[in-house]
Amino acid sequence: MKIRAKFFDDARGSATECAACLDAMIAKRACSERRVEPGKLLPIRIVSMLTKLVDRFSTPMRAMEDPAAYGSDGENEDE
């Protein structure tokens, strides 16, 4: 499963680079900000999805609950 996380992480880096390229086009005045704006929204969505996939495949699947919900900090109270 960790190998999948690596591929998703690589893809996330590529999506971030695409957003940077759009910024560079604006800085170099190759395109107007108005024209690039819709293209900037797409990498944001893609990076969000890839981040969730990296998280999902890089850690073991387990149920996690907040210990505070049970009035405990997770430590054994008998000690």
N, CA and C atoms as an extended XYZ file, in Angstrom:
237
Properties=species:S:1:pos:R:3:atomname:S:1:resname:S:1:resid:I:1 pbc="F F F"
N         0.813       -1.198        0.000 N   MET     1
C         0.000        0.000        0.000 CA  MET     1
C         0.859        1.265        0.000 C   MET     1
N         2.060        1.218        0.621 N   LYS     2
C         2.886        2.420        0.685 CA  LYS     2
C         3.384        2.836       -0.690 C   LYS     2
N         3.542        1.871       -1.609 N   ILE     3
C         3.995        2.215       -2.955 CA  ILE     3
C         2.931        3.047       -3.665 C   ILE     3
N         1.672        2.757       -3.401 N   ARG     4
C         0.587        3.569       -3.971 CA  ARG     4
C         0.661        4.992       -3.448 C   ARG     4
N         0.926        5.127       -2.155 N   ALA     5
C         1.029        6.460       -1.553 CA  ALA     5
C         2.136        7.256       -2.226 C   ALA     5
N         3.237        6.593       -2.564 N   LYS     6
C         4.345        7.285       -3.225 CA  LYS     6
C         3.926        7.797       -4.599 C   LYS     6
N         3.206        6.989       -5.352 N   PHE     7
C         2.744        7.435       -6.669 CA  PHE     7
C         1.786        8.614       -6.550 C   PHE     7
N         0.879        8.545       -5.579 N   PHE     8
C        -0.052        9.659       -5.370 CA  PHE     8
C         0.700       10.911       -4.925 C   PHE     8
N         1.731       10.736       -4.108 N   ASP     9
C         2.531       11.873       -3.660 CA  ASP     9
C         3.283       12.496       -4.831 C   ASP     9
N         3.820       11.659       -5.718 N   ASP    10
C         4.490       12.171       -6.917 CA  ASP    10
C         3.506       12.957       -7.790 C   ASP    10
N         2.312       12.432       -7.956 N   ALA    11
C         1.292       13.111       -8.758 CA  ALA    11
C         0.906       14.442       -8.114 C   ALA    11
N         0.851       14.462       -6.790 N   ARG    12
C         0.534       15.704       -6.079 CA  ARG    12
C         1.615       16.753       -6.343 C   ARG    12
N         2.863       16.328       -6.351 N   GLY    13
C         3.953       17.255       -6.661 CA  GLY    13
C         3.841       17.802       -8.067 C   GLY    13
N         3.470       16.960       -9.003 N   SER    14
C         3.309       17.401      -10.394 CA  SER    14
C         2.163       18.407      -10.520 C   SER    14
N         1.081       18.169       -9.818 N   ALA    15
C        -0.057       19.103       -9.860 CA  ALA    15
C         0.345       20.455       -9.273 C   ALA    15
N         1.146       20.429       -8.226 N   THR    16
C         1.632       21.671       -7.623 CA  THR    16
C         2.532       22.422       -8.609 C   THR    16
N         3.362       21.680       -9.333 N   GLU    17
C         4.222       22.297      -10.340 CA  GLU    17
C         3.398       22.930      -11.456 C   GLU    17
N         2.299       22.304      -11.819 N   CYS    18
C         1.427       22.883      -12.854 CA  CYS    18
C         0.876       24.231      -12.403 C   CYS    18
N         0.467       24.312      -11.150 N   ALA    19
C        -0.030       25.581      -10.614 CA  ALA    19
C         1.077       26.629      -10.629 C   ALA    19
N         2.297       26.215      -10.311 N   ALA    20
C         3.434       27.146      -10.332 CA  ALA    20
C         3.710       27.637      -11.758 C   ALA    20
N         3.547       26.772      -12.733 N   CYS    21
C         3.741       27.176      -14.131 CA  CYS    21
C         2.721       28.237      -14.537 C   CYS    21
N         1.502       28.084      -14.071 N   LEU    22
C         0.486       29.098      -14.371 CA  LEU    22
C         0.858       30.430      -13.734 C   LEU    22
N         1.387       30.392      -12.512 N   ASP    23
C         1.857       31.613      -11.853 CA  ASP    23
C         2.987       32.255      -12.649 C   ASP    23
N         3.894       31.422      -13.162 N   ALA    24
C         5.020       31.937      -13.943 CA  ALA    24
C         4.531       32.592      -15.231 C   ALA    24
N         3.504       32.025      -15.836 N   MET    25
C         2.964       32.618      -17.058 CA  MET    25
C         2.403       34.011      -16.785 C   MET    25
N         1.778       34.172      -15.645 N   ILE    26
C         1.261       35.489      -15.274 CA  ILE    26
C         2.424       36.446      -15.015 C   ILE    26
N         3.424       35.980      -14.270 N   ALA    27
C         4.576       36.822      -13.937 CA  ALA    27
C         5.330       37.265      -15.192 C   ALA    27
N         5.407       36.392      -16.179 N   LYS    28
C         6.102       36.712      -17.434 CA  LYS    28
C         5.201       37.458      -18.421 C   LYS    28
N         3.963       37.692      -18.007 N   ARG    29
C         2.962       38.383      -18.837 CA  ARG    29
C         2.653       37.636      -20.138 C   ARG    29
N         2.756       36.305      -20.079 N   ALA    30
C         2.393       35.484      -21.229 CA  ALA    30
C         0.879       35.303      -21.307 C   ALA    30
N         0.214       35.404      -20.146 N   CYS    31
C        -1.244       35.292      -20.058 CA  CYS    31
C        -1.740       36.265      -19.003 C   CYS    31
N        -2.991       36.620      -19.139 N   SER    32
C        -3.587       37.479      -18.111 CA  SER    32
C        -4.040       36.619      -16.934 C   SER    32
N        -4.112       37.250      -15.789 N   GLU    33
C        -4.568       36.532      -14.590 CA  GLU    33
C        -6.001       36.042      -14.776 C   GLU    33
N        -6.814       36.840      -15.444 N   ARG    34
C        -8.214       36.466      -15.690 CA  ARG    34
C        -8.302       35.188      -16.514 C   ARG    34
N        -7.408       35.060      -17.495 N   ARG    35
C        -7.436       33.872      -18.356 CA  ARG    35
C        -6.934       32.617      -17.630 C   ARG    35
N        -6.001       32.766      -16.699 N   VAL    36
C        -5.386       31.634      -15.999 CA  VAL    36
C        -6.218       31.198      -14.788 C   VAL    36
N        -7.038       32.095      -14.274 N   GLU    37
C        -7.793       31.816      -13.037 CA  GLU    37
C        -8.561       30.492      -13.050 C   GLU    37
N        -9.330       30.159      -14.094 N   PRO    38
C       -10.023       28.866      -14.077 CA  PRO    38
C        -9.067       27.677      -13.997 C   PRO    38
N        -7.911       27.811      -14.645 N   GLY    39
C        -6.917       26.749      -14.606 CA  GLY    39
C        -6.270       26.590      -13.239 C   GLY    39
N        -6.262       27.645      -12.455 N   LYS    40
C        -5.694       27.578      -11.109 CA  LYS    40
C        -6.623       26.840      -10.147 C   LYS    40
N        -7.896       26.809      -10.426 N   LEU    41
C        -8.849       26.122       -9.555 CA  LEU    41
C        -8.726       24.609       -9.658 C   LEU    41
N        -8.408       24.132      -10.836 N   LEU    42
C        -8.310       22.690      -11.055 CA  LEU    42
C        -7.183       22.045      -10.240 C   LEU    42
N        -5.962       22.575      -10.240 N   PRO    43
C        -4.912       21.960       -9.422 CA  PRO    43
C        -5.233       21.965       -7.919 C   PRO    43
N        -5.951       22.970       -7.460 N   ILE    44
C        -6.339       22.999       -6.042 CA  ILE    44
C        -7.186       21.781       -5.713 C   ILE    44
N        -8.147       21.511       -6.553 N   ARG    45
C        -9.031       20.344       -6.344 CA  ARG    45
C        -8.251       19.039       -6.465 C   ARG    45
N        -7.386       18.956       -7.461 N   ILE    46
C        -6.605       17.736       -7.688 CA  ILE    46
C        -5.668       17.470       -6.511 C   ILE    46
N        -4.975       18.509       -6.046 N   VAL    47
C        -4.054       18.339       -4.916 CA  VAL    47
C        -4.821       17.910       -3.670 C   VAL    47
N        -6.011       18.452       -3.466 N   SER    48
C        -6.836       18.043       -2.316 CA  SER    48
C        -7.174       16.554       -2.374 C   SER    48
N        -7.579       16.098       -3.543 N   MET    49
C        -7.914       14.676       -3.695 CA  MET    49
C        -6.686       13.794       -3.503 C   MET    49
N        -5.572       14.195       -4.092 N   LEU    50
C        -4.352       13.392       -3.970 CA  LEU    50
C        -3.837       13.363       -2.537 C   LEU    50
N        -3.994       14.454       -1.810 N   THR    51
C        -3.578       14.482       -0.405 CA  THR    51
C        -4.370       13.463        0.408 C   THR    51
N        -5.655       13.378        0.163 N   LYS    52
C        -6.477       12.384        0.874 CA  LYS    52
C        -6.068       10.965        0.494 C   LYS    52
N        -5.740       10.753       -0.769 N   LEU    53
C        -5.301        9.426       -1.192 CA  LEU    53
C        -3.959        9.059       -0.572 C   LEU    53
N        -3.043       10.016       -0.493 N   VAL    54
C        -1.747        9.759        0.159 CA  VAL    54
C        -1.981        9.372        1.610 C   VAL    54
N        -2.816       10.134        2.313 N   ASP    55
C        -3.113        9.824        3.716 CA  ASP    55
C        -3.741        8.441        3.866 C   ASP    55
N        -4.637        8.118        2.957 N   ARG    56
C        -5.342        6.834        3.041 CA  ARG    56
C        -4.398        5.647        2.843 C   ARG    56
N        -3.472        5.765        1.902 N   PHE    57
C        -2.623        4.631        1.570 CA  PHE    57
C        -1.273        4.623        2.280 C   PHE    57
N        -0.931        5.688        2.990 N   SER    58
C         0.368        5.711        3.659 CA  SER    58
C         0.292        5.259        5.107 C   SER    58
N        -0.884        5.229        5.687 N   THR    59
C        -1.024        4.780        7.068 CA  THR    59
C        -1.917        3.550        7.105 C   THR    59
N        -1.685        2.672        8.063 N   PRO    60
C        -2.565        1.507        8.167 CA  PRO    60
C        -3.998        1.947        8.452 C   PRO    60
N        -4.927        1.235        7.846 N   MET    61
C        -6.335        1.535        8.091 CA  MET    61
C        -6.701        1.079        9.491 C   MET    61
N        -7.152        2.015       10.294 N   ARG    62
C        -7.581        1.671       11.644 CA  ARG    62
C        -8.596        2.703       12.091 C   ARG    62
N        -9.455        2.265       12.983 N   ALA    63
C       -10.440        3.176       13.537 CA  ALA    63
C        -9.758        4.046       14.583 C   ALA    63
N        -9.964        5.325       14.476 N   MET    64
C        -9.355        6.236       15.434 CA  MET    64
C       -10.441        7.147       15.993 C   MET    64
N       -10.512        7.210       17.306 N   GLU    65
C       -11.458        8.096       17.957 CA  GLU    65
C       -10.700        8.989       18.918 C   GLU    65
N       -11.260       10.123       19.184 N   ASP    66
C       -10.664       11.074       20.101 CA  ASP    66
C       -10.822       10.560       21.533 C   ASP    66
N        -9.708       10.337       22.274 N   PRO    67
C        -9.815        9.858       23.661 CA  PRO    67
C       -10.613       10.803       24.543 C   PRO    67
N       -10.646       12.089       24.199 N   ALA    68
C       -11.385       13.061       25.009 CA  ALA    68
C       -12.881       12.750       25.017 C   ALA    68
N       -13.374       12.083       23.983 N   ALA    69
C       -14.789       11.743       23.917 CA  ALA    69
C       -15.186       10.807       25.050 C   ALA    69
N       -14.207       10.094       25.605 N   TYR    70
C       -14.489        9.157       26.676 CA  TYR    70
C       -13.968        9.663       28.012 C   TYR    70
N       -13.543       10.911       28.062 N   GLY    71
C       -13.044       11.473       29.310 CA  GLY    71
C       -11.693       10.899       29.697 C   GLY    71
N       -10.900       10.508       28.719 N   SER    72
C        -9.602        9.900       28.975 CA  SER    72
C        -8.578       10.498       28.038 C   SER    72
N        -7.331       10.528       28.477 N   ASP    73
C        -6.263       10.992       27.593 CA  ASP    73
C        -5.546        9.831       26.950 C   ASP    73
N        -6.109        8.635       27.079 N   GLY    74
C        -5.516        7.460       26.496 CA  GLY    74
C        -4.573        6.709       27.425 C   GLY    74
N        -4.233        7.317       28.546 N   GLU    75
C        -3.354        6.683       29.528 CA  GLU    75
C        -4.170        5.814       30.469 C   GLU    75
N        -3.520        4.831       31.050 N   ASN    76
C        -4.164        3.968       32.024 CA  ASN    76
C        -4.329        4.743       33.327 C   ASN    76
N        -5.574        4.895       33.798 N   GLU    77
C        -5.849        5.696       34.988 CA  GLU    77
C        -5.460        4.994       36.275 C   GLU    77
N        -5.224        3.675       36.234 N   ASP    78
C        -4.884        2.930       37.448 CA  ASP    78
C        -3.465        3.209       37.910 C   ASP    78
N        -2.633        3.687       37.067 N   GLU    79
C        -1.230        3.883       37.399 CA  GLU    79
C        -0.994        5.242       37.997 C   GLU    79
